[in-house]
Amino acid sequence: MRRSLRSLLAATAVAALVLPLWGATAANAEPPGHSHADKHALRTQAPRDLAIGSAAWGQRDLVQYDRHAPTKYQQVLGAQFSSLTPENDMKWDAVHPAPNVYDFASADALVAFARANHQQVRGHTLLWHSQNPAWVTAASQTWTCDQARAVLEDHIRTVVGHFKGRIYEWDVANEIFQDTWDNGGVRLRTEANPFLKACAADPIALLEDAFRWAHEADPEAVLFLNDYNAEGINEKTDAYYALAQRMLADGVPLGGFGAQGHLSLLYGFDASIQANFERFAALGLQVAVTEADVRIPLQPGETGPTPEQVAVQAERYDAMLEACLNVTACSSFTVWGFPDANSWVPDVFPGEGWATIFEDDYTPKPAFTAMLESLRDATPGTSPRRG
């Protein structure tokens, strides 16, 4: 669904007027949950079989939480979203800072906030080449495959077991394929990922066991492959499709495929995202948009994006959501945090920003409004477009 910039701006202005009302009621009432009473909340307008999520950082924003006096950020997070993904709190460096030492304090705070606000939690992530603690980086230089397997198995069983029954989806393997522009092209990261490197003779065996260990630790959680540049049909998603076929043939408890959705206005939009989701769904997998944001190039001295950039950003957020709504197997749509002050984008992509769906004063952007209208069009419950 495409809308004019004028209509989006007008609707966003209305939403901005309504937004402060959440603060007046959140301290004195239960979160809206799935009552569908709040027509201005993403979570209440979504089909009941689609979780609408946001990344959050428990250590920074949720460790100090009083449900009777929430911060503005906490009010919006609880009112707008039915799912939370820990942006950093469940990554290796946060939960496993030293050998045989686990620290779940900040992750537990996020899970407690989610429970208090009737939200689900997506676990992120169990196997990744980045944000590993220094001890892993050092020890892995001399690991044998058996040693790497033992460390990974202990981590997965401990972390997934700790949160058993409280995580509905886990990103088990994150960004395990290189990109076309990397040395060697699209292939498993047997150089950057310390566990795959140690088991480079048969990395798929390790991947498959990682899913088995996670499933044994929590049989109810749906287990995902997850990556960026994985929205449309391309060489990387072809590799994931072939891997998914092999894993399923081997009886591995793979349950889903996640496309992160980190987009930039510097590049075009891949309209094959729905077709890509449909082919993974045809394998019997769930699909999800797991980390959506749309960054905008900003010139030095500019106070913000142009109206044309704002309109394109809204179209791209909405196009990702529409692809999800149009595929029955799409189980969750997650934006990668808010507001812009919390975004990872400026630190990683200098000269780009304004990537989230809320401004720093929590004013909703046209992207928010476009998504809200698409969710309304989908109707509560399983919509006609979702089967």
N, C-alpha and C positions, 0 to 999 in steps of 0.2 A: 504494500500500500504506500503510495507516494502522496505527499501533501505539499502545498505551497509554503514558502518561508513565512508569509504573512499569517497564515492560519496557525502554523506552529508557534510563532512568537506570541500570538494572541492567547492561545491555549496555555502556553507556558506562563504568561503573566497571571492568568487565573490560578494556575497551580501554585505560583509563588505567594498569592494572597491566602490560599488555603493552608499552605505548609506550616505557618506558625501555630495553627490550631492544634497540631499534634502535640506540641509542647504543653499546651494547656490541659490536655487530657491524659497524656502518657503517665504522669506522676500519680494519677488517681484512678486509673482503670487498667484492666488487663490489656495486653497488646491485641490488636484487631484479629490476629490469627487468620482463619480462612472463613470469616463470617460474611465476607463480601459487602460489608456495610460501608467501608471507606472507599468511595469511588475515586479517590485520588492517590491510592496506594498500589504500587505494582503487584504486591503479593496478593491482594484481595481481588484483583481483576484478572489474574492469571487462571487458566484452566486448572482444575484441582489436581491433575496429573502432571503438572509442570511446576517445578520449584524455581523460584526467581531469587537469585542469590547475589551476594557481594563478598569480595574479599575483605577481611578485617585483620587487624593486628592486635591480638589480645594484650601483648606486653605493653604496647603503647596506649591503647584506648579502652581496654575492657577489664584490666586487673582491678581498677578502682571503679566499681559499679554499685550504685544504690538505686534500686528499681523505683524508689520513691522520689529520687532527685537525680534523674539521669542527665548527662550532658546533652547538648544539642545533637552532637554526633550520634550518641547512643539512642536518642529519641528517633532520629531519622532511620538509623540502621534497624531498629526494632520494628518500626512502623512500615517500612517499605519492602523488606526482604523476608522471604520464608526459608532461606538457606544461607549459611555462612561458610566461607572457605578461609582457613587460616593462611594469611599471606606469607607468614614466616614461622609461625609458632610450632608447626609440626615438621619442619625441615630438620635435617640431621644436626646442623650446628646448634639448633635450639634445644632439641630434646635429647641429644646424645653427645654432650660436650666433651666427654672423656671416656676412655674404655671402662665398661661396666658401670658407667654413671648415666642415669637418665633423669631429666628435669622436665616435668610436665606442668609446672606452675602456670605459665602463661597460656598454654594450650587448654588446660583445665578451666581457666578463667573464661576463655572464649566459648567452650562447650557449656559452661554454666550460664553464661549470658544467653546463648541460643536456647537453652532449655527454659529459661525464665521468660523468653519472648516467643515461645512456640515455634522455634526454628529448627530445621535440620542442619547437619554439618557434613560438608564434603572434606574428606581427609586429603592432605596435600603436603608432602609427597614422600614415597618410600625409597625410590631408587632414582637418583639424579646425579649428573656430573658436576653440579654447582652447589655452593653453600654447604659443602661438607666441612666438618671440623678439622682443625689442623692435625689432630692425631690420625685421622683417616688418610689425609694426604701424605703424611710421613710414613705411616705403616704400610700403605699400599705399594710403596716403591719396591718392597721385597716380598709381597704376598705371593703365595702359591694360590691356585684356584681353590683348593680345599680351604685354605685360610680365609680367602675372600668370601666364600660361601658360608662359612661358619659365622663370620661377623655379620653378614647381611641377614642370615636366617635369624640370629638372635635379635637383631634390630627389628625386623618385621614382626616376629612373633610377640616381642615385648610391646612395641608401639601399638599394633593393631589390637593385641589382647587388652592393653590398658583401656582402650576406647570401645571395646566390644559392646555392641548394641546401641552405640551413640553416634555412629558414623554410617550414613546411608550409601555413600559412594566414596571410594578411595582411588586417587591417582597413584597406582602402584608404580608404573614406569613412566618417567617424565623425560621428554626430549631425548630419546635414545637413538634417534637417527640424525646424522649430519644433514646439512643443506647442500643443494646443488653447487653452491659457490665455495664450499669447503674443500680442502685438499682431499682428493679421493672421491668427491661427490657424495651422493646419497648412499650411506651405508651405516651400519651400527657404529656407535661411538666407542670403539674398542681402544681408543687412545685417550680421550678426555674423561671417560667414565672409569673410575678406578676399579670398580667391580667387574665391568665388562672387559677391561684391560687384563686383569688377572686371569680371566677365563676366556681369553680371546680365541682359544682353540675350539670352544663350543659355547659362544655367548648365549645362544637361544636356549640352551638347556638351563642356564642360570636364570634367564628371564622367566621361563616357564615355571621353575621352582619358586621364584619370588611370588608369583600369583598363587601357587599351591599353598605356600606358607601363610600368605595373607588370608586365603579362604579358610584354612584350618583354624586360624586365630579368630575369625569372625565370619561364619558361613552366610550371614545375612547381608553383609555389605556387598555392593556391586563394584567390581574391580575394573579399573579403566587403564587404557593406554592414553597418553595425553601429550600434545605437542603444539608448537607454534608453526606458522606457515602450513597449516593442516586443514584449512577451511575448505578449499576447493579440490578438484581432482588434479593432481600434479604428481611429479615423480616421487616426492616424499610420501604422499598419501597412498600412492600405488604400493610403496614398500610396506606401509602399515597394513594395507589391505591384504597383501600376501602373507605378512606375519600373522595377522589375525586368523586367516584361513588355516595356516599351519598350526597355530596354538589350539584352535577349536578342534582340528582333526586329531591332535594329540591329547584331547580331553582336558585341556587346561581351563580353569574356571574364569576365563576372560568374559567380562560382562558388558564392557562399554568402550567406546572410542570418543575422546574429547578433543575438540578443536579449540585452541586457546582464544583466538579472535583478537590478537593484538594487531590492529590495523593502523595505517598511516595515510594521510591525504597526499603524501609524496608519491603514492603508488595507486594503481587502479584497484577496483574491487572485483574479486573473482566470483562471478555469478553462478559458478557450479557448486556452491556450498550445499544446496539442497540435494543435488544429484549425488554428491559425495556422501552425505548423511544417509541417503536412501540405499546406497550400495552396502554400507556397513550395517544398516538396519536389516537388510535382506539376509545377512549372515546370522540374524537373531540377536544382534547386539543393541544395547541402548547407545544413544549418541547424546552429546551435550556441547554447548558453547561454555567453556570453563573459565575464561579470563578476559572477557571482552573490554577493550577500550579502543578509542579512535583518536590518535594524536594528530595535532595540527602544527604545521611549520609556522613559526612566528618570527617575523623580522625584528632585528634589534631596534628597540625604541617603541615597538608596537605595544599598545595597552591591551590588545586582545585580537581575536580572529576577525576576519571580515564576515559580513552577513552571508556571503556565498559559501565560505568555509563552514560556517555554522550549519547551513542547510545541508551541505554534503555530509558532514559528520552525522547529523540526525538521520539522513537517508541510510548511511552505512550501519549504524546501530540497528535501525529498524529492519534493514535487509537481513542481518544476521538473525534477529529475532523471528522474522517471518519464515526464514528457512527452518528454524527450529519448530515453530508452530505448525508448519506444513508437513512435518514428519512425526508420525505418532510415536515413534521410538525415542524422540528427544525428551529426555527426562529432566534436564535442568539448563537454565540460562543464567550465567553468572557474570556480573561486571567486576572488573578488577579494582575495586575500591573506589572511594570518594572521600572528600571533595578533591579538587585539583591539588590542594596543598599536601594531600596524602599520597599522590600518585608517584609511582616509580619512574615515570617517563622522563621528566627533565634531567634526572641524574644519569640516565642511560642513553638518552637521545638528545644531546645538546641542541638547542634551537627549535625543539618541538615541545608541545605542551597542550594544556586545555583539553585533556584527553578523557575526562570522566563525565558523568551525566549530571553532576551538581557543581555549581560554583562554590567558592570558599565560604560564602555566607549561607550555603545550603539552598540557594535559589536553584530550582530545577531548570535545566537547559532544554532547548527544543528537542534534543535527543531523548530526554526523559519523556517528554510529552508524546513524541512519536511512538515510543515503546508502549506507553500507557494506553494510547488509543488502539494500538494493534492488539494488546491484551484484552481490552474491552470488546473489540470486534470478535475475538476468539470465543468469548462468552465463558462464564464459569462452567466447570464440569468439562467433560470431553467434548470439545467443539466439533462441528461438522468437518472442519479442515483436519482434525486430528483423528478421524475415523468414526 
